[in-house]
Amino acid sequence: MMKFVAILMAGATLALAGPALAEGACVRPTAPAAVDGATVTLEQLQAAKNAVIAFMAASDTFQVCVLDDLAAKRAAAKESKTKVDPAVAKALQTQVDENQADKESAGAAYNAAAKAYKAAHPA
């Protein structure tokens, strides 16, 4: 079952990254739902961990895509001897910043769930 979940998460990561790479559009991934570490099974906790790992990877791809888009806009502006609209640059940076905050929240939520699981299931 765990291998199936890992394969499923890897597929989800590629599915999220694929459209961004194929179309040139950056697709922001959705953070996985948090789990209650005090009530989940070990298998559910591992699946949550895999979902967070896949989300982190998809987020990294998203952030690179957005930053590459900004760099391309800057290069095109330089070539045409214009400037990138500051609002556009700010909006793209905001997308990266918000996604980074999602990554931090997802990681913290998983860590809290793992801690709660360990407290509820002492060895």
N, C-alpha and C positions, 0 to 999 in steps of 0.2 A: 504494500500500500504506500509506503514512504517513497519508493522509487517512482510510483505513479504520480504522486503529488509533486515530486521534484521535476519530473518530465512535464507535467502540466504547468508548473511555474516557469520553466524554461521556455515553453511554448508561448506562454502569456507575454513574457519579456520580448520574445522575437516578434510576436504579433503587434505589440505596442511600438517597437522600434521599426518594424518593416514599413508601415505607411509613412513614417517620418523620413526614412531613407529613400523610399521610392518616389514620393511626391514632392519632397523638399519642404513639406510642412512639418512643423514640430508638434507632436501630439503629447500633451501633458498627461502623465499617468495618474490614476486615482489611487490614493493610499488605501491599503487593505484595512478592513475593519479590525478594531482592537478586540482582543479576547479577554475573558475574565480568568486570570491565572488560577484563582482559587477553585474554579469549577471545571476547567477543561481537562481533557485526558492528555496524556503525554503525546499521543499521536496528533491531537488537535493543536497542541502547543508547537510541535515540530512543523505542522502545516502552516501555522501562523508565522513561524520563523522563516520558512521558505518563501511565504508570500511577501514578507518584509524584505528579504534578500532580493527577490525578483523586482519588487517596487524600487529598491535602491538602484539596481542596475538600469531599469527603465528610466528612472529619474536622471541618472548620469547621462544616458543617451539623449534625453530631452534637453538637458542643460547644454550639452555640447552642441546640439542642433540649434538652439536659440542663439548661443554665442557665435556660432558659425554664421548664422543668418545676419547677426549684427555686424560681424566682420565683413561679410559680403556687401552689405549696405554701405558701410564705410568705404570700402574699396571702390565701389561704383561711384560714390559721391566724390571721392578723391579724383577719380578718372575724369569725371564730368566737371570737375572744379567747382563743386557745390559742397554743402554740408548735410549730414544726416539731421533730419528734424530731431531736436532734443527730446520732444515728446515721444517719438518712436523709440529712440535709444532708451529712454527711461522706462517705457512700457515693456520693452524686451528684458531689461534688467530686473524689472519688478516680477516678471514671470519666473525668472531664475531664482530670485530671492524667495518668492512664495513657495516654489517647489522645494527649495532647500529647507524651509521651515516645515513643510510636510514631511520631508525625510527625517528631520530631527524629531518631530512628533511621533512618527511611526516607530522609530528606533526606541524612543523613551517608553512608548506604550508597550512594545514587546518586552523590553527589559523589566518593566513593572509587572507584566504578566508572568514572566519567568520567575521573578522573585516571589510573587504570590503563589505560584505553583510549588516552588521549593518549600515555602512555609507551610502549605497545606499538605505536602507529601514528604515529611522528613524521612531521611534514609534510615 
